[in-house]
Amino acid sequence: MRRFHQRAHFDLHDLHRSTRLSGNHGGQAEYTNIPVPAPAIFALPHDERPFIEQSNEPAVKAFAVRADALMEVRLNAFESGMPTASILRLPHANHYVFLSNEADVLREMRAFLASLK
């Protein structure tokens, strides 16, 4: 389990670092103004139940709670930085939202595409 904990720490560090809107991004371009419509679908909070229920490690449960909190910060930054985005939050969907919430994804994609006509 030590390997997971080390990896979880690395993932949280990267997620936290990616929420910053300015500064050095490791030489990558920073796109803060995208003036076109864009669909965005977020599974927030994630459905981590199968993974969490299989683990007895407190670090796993703590990781899931902290990851959702950091993702909320990231989503809020995305939302404020992308006023033209059409954002759909799917509570308790899994990472593969197109599988866990197929009807929601199809409905939103159809509505978004229809709005472009």
QUITAZI-V69513 format. One record per backbone hydrogen bond with DSSP energy under -0.5 kcal/mol. NH is the residue of the N-H (numbers start at 1). CO is the residue of the C=O. E is the energy in kcal/mol with one decimal. If there is no record, write none. Layout:
nh	co	e
NH	CO	E
NH	CO	E
This chain:
nh	co	e
5	1	-2.3
6	2	-2.4
7	3	-2.3
8	4	-3.4
9	5	-2.3
10	6	-1.9
11	7	-2.6
12	8	-2.5
13	9	-2.2
14	10	-2.4
15	11	-2.6
16	12	-2.8
17	13	-2.5
18	14	-1.9
19	15	-0.6
19	16	-1.2
20	17	-1.1
28	25	-1.5
31	29	-0.6
32	30	-0.8
35	33	-0.6
36	34	-0.9
38	84	-1.0
40	86	-2.5
42	88	-2.9
44	42	-1.0
47	93	-2.0
48	46	-1.2
52	48	-2.8
53	49	-3.2
54	50	-1.0
55	52	-1.3
60	57	-0.9
61	57	-1.2
62	58	-2.4
63	59	-2.2
64	60	-2.0
65	61	-1.9
66	62	-2.5
67	63	-3.0
68	64	-1.9
69	65	-1.8
70	66	-2.5
71	67	-2.3
72	68	-2.1
73	69	-1.6
74	70	-2.2
75	71	-2.9
76	72	-2.4
77	73	-2.1
78	74	-2.3
79	75	-2.9
80	76	-2.3
81	77	-2.0
82	78	-1.4
85	82	-2.0
86	38	-3.1
87	85	-0.8
88	40	-2.8
89	87	-0.5
90	42	-3.3
90	88	-0.5
91	89	-0.7
92	45	-2.3
93	90	-1.5
97	95	-1.5
99	96	-2.4
100	96	-2.2
101	97	-2.3
102	99	-0.7
105	101	-2.4
106	102	-2.7
107	103	-2.3
108	104	-2.5
109	105	-2.7
110	106	-2.5
111	107	-2.3
112	108	-2.6
113	109	-2.8
114	110	-2.4
115	111	-1.6
116	112	-0.6
116	113	-1.0
117	114	-1.1
